[in-house]
Amino acid sequence: MATSTTDVAELNRIDRAILQMLAEGRATQGYLIDATPHTRSQIQRRLEALHMGEYIEKIHDGTALYEITQKGQNEVTDHSTTHS
């Protein structure tokens, strides 16, 4: 059985930071880059991986606006309850 390249066990601290920010509301790629200490390329790679894993959805190409999906929201909720 094939597994996603962004399996839950593979989410890293950058992924979790992005998901946490998107759990608070939609955000552009530029905002996510500016609001974190990570490089542009790190954020771009992780956004692509999270999108491919269906944790987030790109809802506007022109502005690179993202929102969290139910799967991503579940990950945020599950992670916060198991790490609190």
Backbone bond lengths (Angstrom), bond angles and torsions (degrees), N, CA, C in turn:
res aa  C-N    CA-C-N  psi(-1)  N-CA   C-N-CA  omega(-1)  CA-C   N-CA-C  phi
1 M - - - 1.445 - - 1.521 109.00 -
2 A 1.301 117.78 127.63 1.464 121.88 -179.13 1.520 109.92 -75.35
3 T 1.349 115.58 146.35 1.455 119.73 177.44 1.507 109.01 -116.95
4 S 1.312 115.21 155.31 1.458 120.65 178.61 1.514 109.71 -68.78
5 T 1.334 116.67 149.24 1.461 119.93 176.98 1.516 111.23 -71.31
6 T 1.330 117.64 -10.24 1.453 121.46 177.41 1.521 108.72 -121.13
7 D 1.311 116.21 54.89 1.445 121.52 177.37 1.525 108.94 -63.22
8 V 1.333 117.22 153.49 1.462 121.64 -178.54 1.519 110.97 -53.44
9 A 1.296 117.84 -40.31 1.463 120.95 -178.99 1.528 111.83 -65.77
10 E 1.322 117.64 -18.52 1.455 121.51 -176.91 1.528 113.86 -96.90
11 L 1.336 118.26 -3.89 1.457 119.44 179.44 1.523 109.15 -63.71
12 N 1.316 115.86 134.30 1.457 119.56 -178.63 1.520 110.96 -108.22
13 R 1.320 117.19 -175.38 1.468 121.14 -176.00 1.522 111.72 -64.19
14 I 1.322 118.01 -32.84 1.465 120.63 177.51 1.534 109.48 -67.44
15 D 1.329 116.60 -44.77 1.463 120.88 177.59 1.524 110.67 -57.52
16 R 1.309 115.68 -45.99 1.469 120.40 -177.88 1.530 111.41 -65.73
17 A 1.330 116.58 -37.52 1.469 120.14 177.32 1.525 110.34 -64.45
18 I 1.324 116.97 -42.94 1.470 121.34 178.39 1.524 110.12 -63.48
19 L 1.322 116.72 -47.14 1.460 120.21 -179.70 1.521 111.43 -61.31
20 Q 1.328 116.79 -41.16 1.467 120.59 179.74 1.536 110.51 -62.42
21 M 1.324 116.64 -43.20 1.460 120.03 178.78 1.526 111.37 -64.93
22 L 1.315 116.91 -41.39 1.460 120.32 -179.91 1.524 111.95 -72.76
23 A 1.322 117.62 -23.17 1.466 120.39 175.27 1.528 110.72 -66.21
24 E 1.330 116.37 -22.76 1.465 121.22 178.65 1.522 111.78 -86.84
25 G 1.324 117.59 -13.51 1.459 121.73 178.02 1.511 111.52 151.89
26 R 1.317 115.47 168.79 1.466 121.40 179.81 1.524 110.07 -60.62
27 A 1.342 114.90 152.16 1.464 120.05 178.49 1.521 109.51 -153.23
28 T 1.337 114.36 150.39 1.457 119.72 175.57 1.525 109.74 -85.21
29 Q 1.317 114.43 160.93 1.462 119.86 175.53 1.523 110.14 -57.66
30 G 1.331 117.40 -42.95 1.453 121.55 179.78 1.521 112.51 -59.88
31 Y 1.320 116.34 -42.20 1.463 120.05 177.85 1.525 110.52 -63.04
32 L 1.322 116.86 -45.53 1.466 120.61 -179.58 1.531 111.06 -61.01
33 I 1.315 116.42 -37.69 1.465 120.60 177.98 1.526 109.92 -66.39
34 D 1.323 116.73 -45.90 1.464 120.94 -178.34 1.525 113.07 -68.78
35 A 1.327 117.10 -30.77 1.465 121.41 -174.06 1.527 113.89 -88.43
36 T 1.325 117.06 -1.73 1.466 119.77 179.96 1.526 109.90 -125.55
37 P 1.321 116.82 161.87 1.461 119.82 178.19 1.528 113.65 -83.71
38 H 1.328 116.65 8.35 1.454 121.14 -174.98 1.524 111.24 -90.75
39 T 1.321 115.83 157.58 1.458 120.89 -178.28 1.527 110.73 -74.03
40 R 1.312 114.99 160.48 1.471 121.69 177.25 1.529 110.27 -55.35
41 S 1.319 117.10 -46.04 1.469 119.58 -177.09 1.532 111.19 -66.99
42 Q 1.334 118.20 -35.97 1.466 120.13 177.49 1.526 110.52 -62.89
43 I 1.332 116.23 -46.53 1.462 120.18 -179.35 1.527 110.21 -65.02
44 Q 1.318 117.47 -43.88 1.467 120.30 179.36 1.523 111.62 -59.44
45 R 1.337 116.76 -44.90 1.476 120.32 179.36 1.520 111.16 -62.81
46 R 1.336 116.57 -43.07 1.456 119.54 -177.04 1.530 111.40 -71.61
47 L 1.335 117.49 -35.83 1.461 119.27 175.35 1.518 110.68 -61.32
48 E 1.315 116.74 -43.37 1.470 120.74 178.60 1.526 110.73 -62.15
49 A 1.317 117.08 -44.43 1.467 120.72 -179.96 1.528 110.79 -65.14
50 L 1.323 117.08 -43.22 1.462 120.29 179.11 1.529 111.20 -65.32
51 H 1.325 116.54 -36.68 1.460 120.66 176.78 1.528 110.27 -65.87
52 M 1.320 116.66 -45.69 1.472 120.78 179.16 1.532 110.95 -62.91
53 G 1.322 116.40 -33.59 1.464 120.76 178.61 1.520 113.37 -83.06
54 E 1.324 116.95 0.78 1.456 124.39 178.15 1.530 113.52 65.75
55 Y 1.333 116.27 28.43 1.466 121.45 174.46 1.521 110.70 -85.82
56 I 1.336 116.87 -25.54 1.457 122.54 179.22 1.522 108.30 -138.32
57 E 1.322 114.12 162.53 1.461 120.00 177.31 1.531 108.91 -129.80
58 K 1.318 115.15 135.46 1.463 120.50 174.32 1.513 106.33 -85.46
59 I 1.332 116.49 113.32 1.460 119.32 -173.49 1.517 113.49 -100.23
60 H 1.342 117.30 -9.13 1.460 119.72 175.47 1.521 108.99 -151.42
61 D 1.318 116.59 112.62 1.464 121.51 -177.43 1.523 112.99 -64.99
62 G 1.318 117.31 -42.41 1.459 120.84 -175.24 1.519 114.22 -59.57
63 T 1.330 115.92 -37.22 1.470 120.06 -179.87 1.522 112.45 -106.03
64 A 1.314 117.64 -0.34 1.468 123.00 -175.90 1.527 109.89 52.58
65 L 1.339 115.01 52.65 1.457 122.16 179.78 1.518 109.39 -90.15
66 Y 1.330 115.67 130.37 1.462 122.11 -177.29 1.512 110.83 -120.04
67 E 1.332 114.65 153.86 1.456 121.03 170.25 1.525 108.37 -139.83
68 I 1.297 114.85 156.88 1.462 120.35 -179.01 1.536 108.63 -79.75
69 T 1.318 116.76 146.57 1.460 121.83 175.95 1.526 108.51 -95.04
70 Q 1.295 116.15 174.34 1.468 119.70 177.09 1.528 110.13 -60.83
71 K 1.319 117.00 -39.26 1.468 120.65 177.91 1.528 110.42 -60.66
72 G 1.325 116.93 -43.38 1.455 120.79 178.15 1.517 111.73 -66.02
73 Q 1.333 116.27 -41.23 1.465 120.82 178.26 1.525 110.40 -62.50
74 N 1.323 116.57 -40.88 1.466 120.46 177.10 1.518 110.83 -61.04
75 E 1.316 117.26 -39.61 1.465 121.21 179.09 1.526 110.96 -64.13
76 V 1.329 117.15 -43.31 1.466 121.03 178.28 1.526 110.03 -61.33
77 T 1.337 116.02 -47.01 1.458 121.08 -179.35 1.519 111.16 -63.59
78 D 1.327 116.77 -47.49 1.470 121.01 -179.91 1.517 111.48 -61.96
79 H 1.337 117.21 -42.09 1.455 120.96 -178.33 1.518 110.89 -67.77
80 S 1.322 117.79 -39.97 1.462 120.15 -177.86 1.525 111.50 -70.74
81 T 1.343 118.55 -31.93 1.457 119.66 179.59 1.518 111.79 -79.33
82 T 1.313 118.53 -26.88 1.466 120.00 179.64 1.533 111.99 -89.52
83 H 1.341 118.10 -12.35 1.469 121.15 -178.59 1.516 111.70 -120.68
84 S 1.327 118.48 26.15 1.467 118.65 178.42 1.504 111.97 -106.16
